[in-house]
C-alpha cells in the first residue's frame, strides 16, 4: 500500500471487505455473549444463572 504498487480500486475493495468482516465478527460476538450465562451461588447454597455482562468497550 505505502509503496504505491497496489491500485487504489483494489485497496478500496479490500477496505470494504474488511469492514464487512468486522460487522460479521461483531454480530457473532454479540450473539455469543447473549448465550453465555454465569452461574452464581447464593448464600443459601442454591445456584442461579445470571446474564453475561461484557466488560469490553463498545
C-alpha positions as CSV (number, residue, x, y, z in Angstrom):
1,X,0.0,0.0,0.0
2,X,2.6,2.5,1.0
3,X,4.8,1.6,-2.0
4,X,2.1,2.6,-4.4
5,X,2.2,-0.7,-6.2
6,X,-1.4,-1.7,-5.3
7,X,-4.1,0.1,-7.3
8,X,-6.4,2.4,-5.4
9,X,-9.5,0.4,-6.5
10,X,-8.1,-2.8,-5.1
11,X,-7.2,-1.0,-1.8
12,X,-10.8,0.3,-1.5
13,X,-12.2,-3.2,-2.3
14,X,-10.0,-4.7,0.5
15,X,-11.1,-2.0,2.9
16,X,-14.8,-2.6,2.2
17,X,-14.2,-6.3,2.6
18,X,-12.6,-5.7,5.9
19,X,-15.4,-3.5,7.1
20,X,-18.0,-6.2,6.2
21,X,-16.0,-8.9,8.0
22,X,-15.7,-6.6,11.1
23,X,-19.5,-6.3,11.2
24,X,-20.0,-10.1,10.9
25,X,-17.5,-10.7,13.7
26,X,-19.1,-8.1,15.9
27,X,-22.5,-9.6,15.3
28,X,-21.3,-13.2,16.1
29,X,-19.6,-12.0,19.2
30,X,-22.8,-10.2,20.4
31,X,-24.8,-13.4,19.7
32,X,-22.3,-15.5,21.7
33,X,-22.4,-13.1,24.6
34,X,-26.2,-13.3,24.7
35,X,-25.9,-17.1,25.0
36,X,-23.4,-17.1,27.8
37,X,-24.7,-17.3,31.3
38,X,-22.8,-17.0,34.5
39,X,-23.5,-19.5,37.4
40,X,-23.9,-17.6,40.7
41,X,-24.0,-19.4,44.0
42,X,-26.4,-17.9,46.5
43,X,-25.8,-17.7,50.3
44,X,-28.3,-20.4,50.9
45,X,-26.3,-22.8,48.7
46,X,-28.6,-22.7,45.7
47,X,-27.3,-21.8,42.3
48,X,-28.8,-19.3,39.9
49,X,-27.9,-18.2,36.4
50,X,-27.4,-14.5,35.6
51,X,-26.8,-12.9,32.2
52,X,-23.3,-12.4,30.9
53,X,-22.1,-8.8,31.3
54,X,-19.4,-7.8,28.8
55,X,-16.5,-5.6,30.1
56,X,-15.4,-4.7,26.6
57,X,-15.8,-1.1,25.4
58,X,-18.5,-0.7,22.8
